Amino acid sequence: MRVYISIDMEGVAGIATMDQVVRGGHGYPRSQRLMTAEANAAIEGAFEAGAESVTVNDSHGTMDNLLHEELDPRARLVFGSPKLDCMAEGVSAEHDVAMFLGYHAAAGSPGVLAHTYSSHFYEVRLNGKLVSEAEINALQAAVVGVPIGLLTGDDIICGVAEKAFPGVRTVAVKEARGHTAADSLSPSEATRLIREASARAVTEAGDLAPLTLPGTLNLEIDMPSTPAAELGMSIPGVRRIADKTLAATFGTPRELLGCIQVCYHLAADAMISRMALYGRR
């Protein structure tokens, strides 16, 4: 039994503010410890249930957040960015089950620190519906036949996962009280529940099935500004369907994710350029 874990930070217990999830913030070092503890809980549970190997992909921000020296030494760690498959980097046909830890809701929906890949995107839609990072990453896993056995985060993303991923176990470690406010379990209780759910997810992995891949993937992204949308039009196959909205159709999740990643950087660059321009006035 081989286990794959993708871990984000915004959905970890005890985390709810921007100061906690941005490198340089006063709360960020504590968030690293909380994130590492939840990763270790899932790793421990997986091995308790008979896993042969566990691969962990650090999936938050610059993707080098986990405290390596404190991570369970039985696991291998994928970290750093950019990565071709981003938050799903390292998942392969060798894995029997995937777990998404510390995840959050989609841009345009309620939830703690909700966004889809970029905090600059107003909304990201797939085939006409708001889409979260969890759902896009699950498509990446489905390409290689890997089901999603466990998702942890706030109550909003757990509700999404329970509808989207057949048979998935969820652990809602906090309830959203606003974009940067939460009613959270204690870290010790959250890690206990994650360890137990991880073990069950490994035990039940044989009963799970990966997502069914859609025939077409119609992407729409609401960019943060007109200049950002104008830049996005330079991507082959991308069209502009509204002042700030880009659209494109893809045949594979990797193509879809690649476009999102490029738009992510274009949105950030456009915002930085705009701030610099107005700063000179």
C-alpha positions in Angstrom: 0.0 0.0 0.0 1.5 3.3 -1.2 0.1 6.6 0.0 0.3 10.1 -1.5 -0.3 13.2 0.6 -0.7 16.7 -0.7 -0.7 19.2 2.2 -1.7 22.9 2.1 -1.7 25.3 5.1 -4.9 27.4 5.1 -7.0 24.4 6.2 -4.9 23.4 9.2 -6.3 23.7 12.7 -5.4 26.9 14.5 -4.8 28.9 11.3 -7.2 31.6 9.9 -5.3 34.8 9.2 -3.1 36.1 6.5 -0.3 36.8 9.0 -0.2 33.1 9.6 0.1 31.8 6.0 2.4 34.4 4.4 6.2 33.9 4.9 7.5 36.8 7.0 4.3 37.1 9.0 4.6 36.9 12.8 2.3 33.9 12.9 4.0 32.0 10.0 6.6 30.0 12.1 3.8 28.7 14.4 1.8 27.7 11.3 4.8 25.7 10.0 4.7 23.7 13.2 1.0 23.1 13.0 1.2 22.1 9.4 4.0 19.7 10.1 2.1 18.1 13.0 -0.9 17.4 10.8 1.3 15.9 8.1 2.9 13.6 10.8 -0.5 12.6 12.1 -1.5 11.4 8.6 1.8 9.7 8.0 1.6 7.9 11.4 -2.0 6.7 10.7 -1.0 5.4 7.3 1.8 3.4 8.6 -0.2 2.1 11.5 -2.7 0.7 8.9 0.0 -1.1 6.9 1.3 1.5 4.4 4.6 0.5 2.8 5.5 4.1 1.8 4.2 7.6 2.1 5.1 10.5 -0.2 4.3 14.0 1.0 4.0 17.0 -1.4 4.4 20.4 0.3 1.6 22.3 -1.6 1.4 25.8 0.1 2.7 29.0 -1.5 6.4 28.6 -2.2 6.0 24.9 -1.3 8.8 24.8 1.3 6.9 25.2 4.5 7.1 21.9 6.3 9.8 21.6 9.0 11.9 18.8 7.4 13.8 18.0 10.6 10.5 17.4 12.4 8.8 15.4 9.7 8.3 11.6 10.2 11.5 10.1 8.8 9.6 7.3 7.2 8.1 9.6 4.6 9.6 11.1 1.5 9.1 14.8 0.9 8.6 16.7 -2.4 9.0 20.4 -2.0 9.9 23.7 -3.7 8.4 25.4 -6.7 7.5 25.7 -9.5 6.5 22.1 -10.1 4.9 20.8 -13.3 1.9 19.3 -11.4 1.9 21.9 -8.7 -0.1 20.6 -5.7 -0.4 17.2 -7.2 3.3 16.8 -7.9 4.5 13.3 -7.3 1.3 11.4 -7.5 1.7 8.3 -9.7 0.1 5.1 -10.7 2.2 3.4 -8.0 0.0 5.1 -5.3 -3.1 3.3 -4.0 -4.7 6.3 -2.3 -4.3 10.1 -2.1 -4.9 12.3 0.9 -5.4 16.1 0.8 -4.6 17.8 4.1 -5.1 21.4 5.2 -7.2 22.3 2.1 -9.6 25.2 1.8 -12.6 26.3 -0.2 -12.7 27.8 -3.7 -12.4 31.5 -4.7 -15.8 33.1 -4.7 -17.2 30.8 -2.0 -17.3 31.1 1.8 -14.5 29.5 3.8 -11.4 30.3 5.7 -8.9 32.0 3.4 -10.8 30.7 0.4 -9.1 31.0 -3.0 -8.2 28.9 -6.0 -4.5 28.8 -6.5 -4.1 32.6 -6.6 -5.5 35.1 -4.1 -5.7 37.4 -7.0 -8.3 35.3 -8.9 -11.9 36.4 -8.1 -13.3 33.1 -9.3 -12.2 30.0 -11.2 -14.8 27.9 -12.9 -14.6 24.5 -14.5 -17.4 23.4 -16.8 -19.5 26.3 -15.5 -19.1 25.7 -11.8 -16.9 27.2 -9.1 -13.9 24.8 -8.6 -11.5 24.3 -5.7 -7.9 23.2 -5.8 -9.0 19.9 -4.3 -11.2 19.1 -7.3 -8.5 20.0 -9.8 -5.9 18.1 -8.0 -8.2 15.1 -7.8 -8.5 15.2 -11.6 -4.7 15.0 -11.7 -4.8 12.0 -9.4 -7.5 10.4 -11.5 -5.3 10.5 -14.6 -3.1 7.9 -13.0 -6.0 6.0 -11.4 -5.6 7.2 -7.8 -8.7 7.8 -5.6 -9.0 10.4 -2.8 -9.4 8.7 0.5 -9.1 11.6 3.0 -9.5 15.4 3.0 -9.0 17.7 5.9 -9.8 21.4 6.2 -12.6 23.7 7.3 -16.3 22.7 7.2 -16.8 24.3 3.8 -14.2 22.3 1.8 -15.1 19.1 3.6 -18.7 19.5 2.4 -17.5 20.0 -1.1 -15.3 16.9 -0.9 -18.1 14.7 0.4 -20.1 15.5 -2.7 -17.3 15.4 -5.2 -15.2 12.4 -4.1 -17.1 9.0 -3.7 -16.3 7.3 -0.4 -13.9 10.0 0.9 -13.3 10.5 4.6 -13.2 14.1 5.8 -12.0 15.8 9.0 -13.3 19.3 9.5 -10.7 20.7 11.9 -12.5 24.1 12.0 -15.7 25.9 11.1 -15.5 29.0 9.0 -16.6 32.2 10.7 -15.4 34.5 7.9 -12.7 34.8 5.4 -10.1 35.2 8.1 -11.9 33.9 11.1 -12.6 30.3 12.4 -13.9 28.2 15.2 -11.1 25.7 15.4 -10.4 22.4 17.2 -7.3 22.3 19.3 -4.2 21.1 17.3 -3.9 18.0 19.5 -7.5 17.0 18.9 -7.2 17.7 15.1 -4.1 15.5 14.9 -5.8 12.7 16.7 -8.7 12.7 14.3 -6.4 13.0 11.3 -4.3 10.0 12.4 -7.4 7.9 12.9 -9.0 9.0 9.6 -5.7 8.3 7.7 -5.6 4.8 9.1 -9.2 4.2 8.0 -8.5 5.7 4.6 -5.6 3.3 4.0 -7.7 0.3 5.3 -10.6 1.2 3.0 -8.5 2.2 -0.1 -9.5 -0.9 -2.0 -13.1 0.2 -2.0 -12.4 3.6 -3.5 -12.5 4.7 -7.1 -10.8 7.7 -8.8 -12.9 10.5 -10.2 -14.3 10.1 -13.7 -12.5 12.5 -16.0 -14.8 14.8 -18.0 -14.6 14.6 -21.8 -13.7 18.3 -22.0 -12.4 20.8 -19.4 -13.8 24.3 -20.0 -11.9 26.8 -17.8 -12.9 30.3 -16.9 -10.8 32.6 -14.7 -11.9 36.0 -13.4 -8.6 38.0 -13.3 -7.9 40.8 -10.9 -7.6 43.6 -13.5 -8.0 44.5 -17.2 -4.2 44.4 -17.7 -4.0 40.9 -16.3 -6.7 39.7 -18.6 -4.9 41.4 -21.5 -1.7 39.6 -20.7 -3.6 36.3 -20.4 -4.7 36.6 -24.0 -1.1 35.9 -25.1 -1.4 32.3 -23.9 -2.2 30.1 -27.0 -5.8 28.9 -26.9 -6.9 31.4 -24.3 -9.6 33.9 -25.2 -11.1 36.9 -23.4 -14.8 36.6 -22.9 -15.3 39.7 -20.6 -13.2 42.6 -19.5 -11.4 40.6 -16.8 -12.4 37.0 -17.7 -10.3 34.5 -19.6 -11.5 31.2 -21.0 -10.0 28.1 -22.6 -10.9 24.5 -23.3 -8.5 21.7 -22.5 -8.3 17.9 -23.1 -6.2 17.0 -20.0 -6.0 18.1 -16.4 -2.3 18.8 -16.9 -3.0 21.3 -19.7 -5.7 22.9 -17.5 -3.4 23.2 -14.5 -0.6 24.6 -16.7 -2.8 27.4 -17.9 -3.9 28.2 -14.3 -0.3 28.4 -13.2 0.7 30.8 -16.0 -2.4 32.9 -15.2 -1.4 32.9 -11.6 1.9 34.5 -12.4 0.4 37.0 -14.9 -2.1 38.1 -12.3 0.6 38.6 -9.7 2.8 40.5 -12.1 0.0 42.7 -13.3 -0.9 43.6 -9.7 2.8 44.4 -8.8 3.1 46.5 -11.9 -0.1 48.4 -11.1 1.1 49.0 -7.5 4.4 50.3 -8.8 2.7 52.6 -11.3 0.4 54.2 -8.8 3.2 54.4 -6.2 5.1 56.8 -8.5 2.2 59.2 -8.7 
